[in-house]
């Protein structure tokens, strides 16, 4: 027998066709042959047998053809039950080096694989001459070629449904139902696969298989476990039909079997599902962060055959949300922010994002359910500025505070009467990744429209301090009124979504401060020179009284008074003593008649003597002034009053709470 070996270009390998005796040697010395695509156990898949199969020689032999030399390759093809023969030779011109391996320039033609056979395949290499009686050979690799479909072409018997009829109870309490295929067909082999097809009619309807199941056994019935989800697809019909085909490991496929049937006693499937509605999208054909802050939901308006316990699974851009129970229609399902941005909608606009829903019967945990029509929506969660860790919340605490400057005071976030009738400047640290056209909009309390705007310009860099493009008119500040805690903020805006900066607290005092009369020290009136000394009554170590009389100004009970005291070593205001500095805060209050006080007598007590009065011993001085506040806004401040304090006698001794002596200094 003679055959032709071809190279991978389809050419006669070496141009030779002939009968070559198979050389026999004691031990194979060449690497095993490899046929590309043939399974490790030698099985030749059916699809592979319709084309030439490449041969690969993994490793080189020891003595290879050198320059101007040629080795000769033969493939030995030994069909079980037939005489072996060799195909070849193919010339392997030198020099052959290790870089030429694996060697893959030879194929066995498809015609060798057209008949069912068991074949031992090996190869030989003859050095220098094609008929050299001295050669090396490989071990044989046994392959199996099977072109016979299961059943041997005979008609396959019909299967049998174990359940007849199939009821709603059967489907609700099982994941699969059994269908029995007789296993007594011809040419049954291990790992044959049953391909089951369900139909609503006895006539064959070509559609994808409902189930595939592989069997290791080569005898006995084949029990197909059909998923109930596949059976539910035919819930609208009264009879269910089943046929099957058989496929072996080689890929050989039988004809369709005879048809089996069973009765169905099921609830009708959900039908006529309305398209999903997305209310947040319907108003402006866009879903943005403002929608997400309110609610984004998918609404199921209507479908037929609603049953208690029906489950709705919304699919948003390919993400299936947890199932929710449909208690009545319409039914709504909330779409969380994490789902809205799962595919990057916070980074770029997504157009034609697909939305649909599925309705499943109660207990159906296997099937995908009945699918609704598709709806396409647009989602844009992009922002100007850095992302908000609490997104989609409007307030982003990662944004910088705005700073407000008066033209005269120039103190950050402090405006007073000195700045009156002059425009106010606002600045802020520009947000991250600014893009031209994005904006920052500044808002002042009491104003519905922004009072200043910053438009991002080409070349702007995030993190740099910038001024808003326009100054704030003083009339805006006036309209907001005096307030120690005026809250000012800005929005970032990219034309789609906004972010809110934290509030900056701005001190605003519109009225000029009042100059109040200085306080007085009533006890000093006992001395011709207005001293506080050892003769003062009551003694100064029992208390020092400060009288506040704001007349002609009138203070209100809710006015806050801050009295400041300072002691000096030398009268009136030389060498201040830091330890004697103190402030006292109190409400102006009302008198016994319930009317606002006209004056206020403040008394430093015995407890404060040691810290505030005792250090003032020898021609020393004390000062007092007071400030008036309302709602933390400064209304005015008094002039400073001074009083001389002298606790020293001409004898050099000092007066104090323990009498007279040097120890009282």
Buried (B, 14 or more C-beta within 10 A) or exposed (E): EEBBBBBEEEEEBBEBBEEBEBBEEEEBBBBBBBBEEBBEEBBBBBEBBEEBBBBBBEEBBEEBBEEEBBBBBBBBBBBEEEEBBBBBBBBBEBEBEEEBBEBBBBBBBEEBBEEEBBBBBBBBBBBBEBEEEEBBBBEBBEBBBBBBBBBEEEEBBBBBBBBEBBBBEBBBEBEBBBBBBBBEBEBBBEEBBBBBBBBBEEEEEEEEBBBEBEBEEEEEBBBBEBBBBBBBBBBBBEBBBBBBBBBBBBBBBBEBBEBBBBBBEBBEBBEEBBEBBBBBBEEEEBBBBBBBEEEBBBBBBEBEBBBEEBBBBBBBBEEBBEBBEBEEEEBBBEBEBEBBBBBEBBEEBBEEBEBBBBBBBEEBEBBEBBBBEEBEBBBBBBBBBBBBEEBBBBEBEBBBBBBBBBBEBEBBBBBBBBBBEBBBBBBBBBBBBBEEEBBBBBBBBEEEEBBBBBEBEEEBEEEEEBBBEBBBBBEBBEEBEBBBEBBBBBBBBBEBBBBBBBBBBBBBBBEEBEEBBBBBBEBBEEBEEBBBBBEBEEBBBBBBBBBBBBEEBEBBEEBBBBBBBBBBBEBBEEEBBEEBEBEBEEBBBEEEEEEBBEEBEBEBEEEBBEEBBBBBBBBBBBBBBBBBBBEEBBBBBBEBBBBBBBBBEEEEBBBBEEEBEEEBB
